Amino acid sequence: MKKLKPVDLATLIIWAVAATVWVVRLVSGAMTGRQGTPGVDITLAAVWTASLCVMLYRYMRGREGKE
């Protein structure tokens, strides 16, 4: 299995902002019913949250290697 490359803090911050915007947008749209299928919106929010966790893991692994 191929190892994930570490990411820097700027990339992590950009990803966190993007993920937060998407999660808030999708969940609020699902709650009000003004967007598509709520199940799809919530699934997309979960995918964005999971991808943020992967980015956080990659950042922490990179910091671990520098110490």
Secondary structure, DSSP 8 states (H G I E B T S, - for coil): --------HHHHHHHHHHHHHHHHHHHHHHHHT-SS-HHHHHHHHHHHHHHHHHHHHHHHHHHHHH-
